[in-house]
Amino acid sequence: MKNKLNSRIIRGVEKACFFDTIRAGFAYTHTAPYRKFGFTLAEVLITLGIIGVVAAMTLPTLVQKYRNRVVETRLQKFYSAINQAVKMAELEYGDKKIWYEDVGGLAVDSDGNPIEGSSKIDIWFTKYLAPHIKIIKKTIESDGRPTYYFADGSALSTPDATVSRDWVFFTGNPEKCNKKYENPYGICKFIFEFYPASESADWKFLYNKGFEPAKVKWDGTKELLYSGNAWACAKETIGRAYCAALIQHNGWKIPADYPLKVDY
């Protein structure tokens, strides 16, 4: 009887002195002489709230930095690849000023419907440049404008079916780019030009060159790339033709004061 009584007393003391329950998430019940410190549920929720606010503030910046890197890489990669294709074509056909043609349009049948395979821009591009650059897909619009898709997700097209001097490079899917933005120029759509034969002062930065970011009527100053003309890389400008030139001018890095948020 005495032993049973002693056992009950010991068990009672153990209950009084040691933890045996965890309540409300991180809050521990405690009794003297031992004490554990933890977080209350309210403290945990406040901490999580702070973490959420910080994440909401920093995540958009991190996402945009990643987009910048993708756009920079694809612009520079395209510039290098297309001009390598020009050099390869010169080895086969001679100086680019000889085989360059400013062509456009396509043939139509007696009912006025476009004839497949008659896009003059595509015929020219397929002959001289396509063999030297990896194209995974090609589409032709009803007016003859071709679009060439590359393995990294970017694409090359023409903004006008009547000339082949002007080209648009998409840093991602063209359909997505045009649909997502009311004015995608300078964001996911950049203008390039191939006009090596003109000796006009307006085209002096393109004479005897390969594919270059649009620089028509550029005076060579950084200031004109930003403002003061219809081609400036600015939010209020419609065409934003100089945006690719602005990035090229900065070593193919998007400047800190670039007026738009690029995408792909």
C-alpha positions in Angstrom: 0.0 0.0 0.0 2.8 2.4 0.9 4.6 1.7 -2.4 1.5 2.4 -4.4 1.0 5.7 -2.6 4.7 6.7 -3.3 4.2 5.9 -7.0 1.2 8.2 -7.3 3.0 11.0 -5.6 6.0 10.7 -8.0 3.7 10.7 -11.0 2.0 13.8 -9.7 5.3 15.6 -9.3 6.3 14.6 -12.9 3.1 16.0 -14.3 3.7 19.3 -12.4 7.3 19.8 -13.4 7.7 18.7 -17.1 6.1 19.6 -20.4 3.8 17.1 -21.9 1.6 19.2 -24.2 2.1 21.6 -27.1 -0.7 23.9 -27.8 -1.7 26.5 -30.5 1.0 25.7 -33.0 4.2 27.1 -31.6 3.1 28.0 -28.0 4.2 25.6 -25.4 2.5 25.0 -22.0 5.0 25.2 -19.2 5.1 24.8 -15.4 7.8 25.6 -12.9 10.6 25.0 -12.4 11.2 24.5 -16.2 10.2 27.0 -18.8 10.4 26.9 -22.7 10.0 30.0 -24.8 8.2 29.9 -28.2 6.1 31.9 -30.6 2.4 32.5 -30.2 0.1 31.9 -33.2 -0.3 35.7 -33.5 3.4 36.2 -33.7 3.8 33.6 -36.4 1.0 35.1 -38.5 2.6 38.6 -38.2 6.0 37.2 -39.2 4.5 35.4 -42.2 2.7 38.6 -43.1 5.9 40.6 -43.1 7.6 37.9 -45.3 4.7 38.1 -47.7 5.0 41.9 -48.0 8.7 41.8 -48.6 8.2 39.0 -51.2 5.5 41.1 -52.9 7.9 44.1 -53.1 11.0 42.2 -54.3 9.5 39.5 -56.6 8.5 41.9 -59.4 12.0 43.3 -59.5 13.5 39.9 -59.7 11.2 38.8 -62.4 12.0 41.9 -64.5 15.7 41.4 -64.1 15.3 37.9 -65.4 13.3 39.2 -68.4 15.9 41.8 -69.1 18.6 39.1 -69.2 16.5 36.9 -71.6 15.8 39.9 -73.9 19.5 41.0 -73.9 20.7 37.5 -74.6 18.2 36.9 -77.5 18.9 40.3 -79.1 22.6 39.8 -79.1 22.3 36.2 -80.2 20.1 37.1 -83.1 22.4 40.0 -84.2 25.3 37.6 -84.2 23.6 34.8 -86.0 21.9 36.8 -88.7 25.1 38.7 -89.6 27.0 35.4 -89.7 24.4 34.3 -92.2 25.1 37.4 -94.2 28.8 36.7 -94.2 28.2 33.1 -95.3 26.0 34.3 -98.2 28.7 36.7 -99.3 31.1 33.7 -99.6 28.7 32.1 -102.0 27.2 35.1 -103.9 29.7 37.9 -103.4 29.3 41.3 -101.8 26.0 41.9 -100.1 25.4 45.1 -101.9 25.2 43.1 -105.1 22.7 40.4 -104.0 20.6 42.6 -101.7 17.1 43.4 -103.1 14.4 45.5 -101.6 11.6 43.3 -102.7 8.0 42.8 -101.6 4.5 41.5 -102.5 3.5 38.1 -104.0 1.8 36.7 -107.0 -2.0 36.1 -107.1 -4.2 33.9 -109.2 -7.0 34.9 -111.6 -9.4 35.3 -108.6 -7.0 37.5 -106.7 -6.0 34.9 -104.2 -2.3 34.7 -103.2 -0.3 31.9 -104.8 1.5 29.8 -102.3 5.3 30.0 -102.4 5.3 33.3 -104.3 6.2 35.7 -101.4 9.1 37.7 -102.9 10.5 38.5 -99.5 10.5 34.8 -98.5 12.0 33.7 -101.9 14.9 36.2 -101.4 15.4 35.3 -97.7 15.2 31.5 -98.4 17.8 31.8 -101.1 20.4 33.9 -99.4 20.1 33.8 -95.6 17.8 30.9 -94.5 20.4 28.2 -95.4 22.8 29.7 -92.9 20.6 30.2 -89.9 18.6 27.5 -88.0 14.8 28.0 -88.6 12.4 25.6 -86.9 9.2 26.9 -88.4 8.0 29.3 -91.1 4.6 31.0 -91.7 3.5 33.3 -94.6 0.7 35.8 -94.2 -1.8 36.3 -97.0 -0.1 39.5 -98.0 3.3 37.7 -98.3 4.9 38.7 -95.0 7.0 35.8 -93.7 7.8 34.9 -90.1 10.7 32.7 -89.2 10.8 31.0 -85.8 14.0 30.1 -84.0 14.9 27.4 -81.5 15.2 29.8 -78.5 11.6 30.9 -78.9 12.3 34.2 -80.7 11.2 35.0 -84.3 11.9 37.3 -87.2 9.3 38.9 -89.5 8.7 41.9 -91.6 6.4 44.8 -90.6 5.6 45.6 -94.3 4.9 43.2 -97.1 6.2 45.6 -99.8 9.8 46.0 -98.7 12.5 43.8 -97.3 14.8 46.4 -95.8 12.8 46.6 -92.6 12.5 43.6 -90.2 11.1 43.0 -86.8 12.7 40.7 -84.2 10.4 39.2 -81.6 12.1 38.2 -78.3 9.4 35.6 -77.8 6.3 34.3 -79.6 5.0 36.9 -82.0 1.3 36.2 -81.5 1.7 36.4 -77.7 3.7 39.7 -78.0 1.2 41.4 -80.3 -1.7 40.3 -78.3 -0.4 41.1 -74.8 0.7 44.7 -75.5 -1.2 47.5 -77.2 2.1 48.8 -78.5 4.7 46.0 -78.3 7.6 47.9 -79.9 10.6 48.2 -77.6 9.1 45.7 -75.3 9.0 42.3 -77.1 9.3 43.6 -80.7 12.4 45.4 -82.0 13.1 46.9 -85.4 16.1 45.9 -87.5 17.1 47.0 -91.0 19.1 45.5 -93.8 19.9 48.2 -96.3 23.6 47.9 -97.3 23.4 49.5 -100.7 22.0 52.9 -100.0 24.5 55.8 -99.8 21.9 58.3 -98.7 22.8 60.3 -95.6 19.6 59.1 -93.9 21.0 55.5 -94.1 24.7 56.2 -93.4 24.8 53.9 -90.4 23.5 51.0 -92.6 25.6 51.4 -95.7 27.8 48.3 -96.3 26.5 46.8 -93.1 24.6 43.6 -92.4 21.4 43.5 -90.2 21.5 46.5 -87.8 19.1 47.9 -85.3 17.1 50.7 -87.0 19.1 53.9 -87.3 17.5 55.7 -90.1 18.1 59.5 -89.8 20.1 58.9 -86.6 22.8 61.6 -85.9 25.0 59.2 -83.8 24.1 60.7 -80.4 22.7 58.9 -77.5 20.2 61.7 -76.9 18.5 61.3 -80.2 17.8 57.6 -79.4 15.7 58.7 -76.5 13.8 61.7 -77.8 13.3 64.5 -80.4 12.1 62.4 -83.3 9.4 60.0 -84.5 11.7 57.0 -84.1 12.9 57.6 -80.5 12.7 54.9 -77.9 10.1 56.6 -75.7 6.8 55.6 -74.2 4.9 58.2 -76.2 6.5 57.2 -79.5 4.4 54.8 -81.6 7.2 53.0 -83.7 10.0 53.2 -81.2 12.4 52.2 -83.9 15.5 53.2 -82.0 15.0 50.9 -79.0 17.2 48.1 -80.3 19.9 50.6 -81.2 19.7 52.0 -77.7 20.3 48.6 -76.2 23.1 47.9 -78.7 24.7 51.3 -77.8 24.8 50.2 -74.2 26.7 47.0 -75.0 23.6 44.9 -75.5 22.6 45.7 -72.0 19.2 47.3 -71.2 20.1 50.8 -69.7 19.0 51.6 -66.2 16.9 54.5 -67.6 15.3 52.4 -70.4 11.8 53.8 -70.7 9.9 50.5 -71.0 9.8 47.1 -69.3 10.9 44.5 -71.8 9.3 41.1 -72.1 9.6 38.0 -74.2 
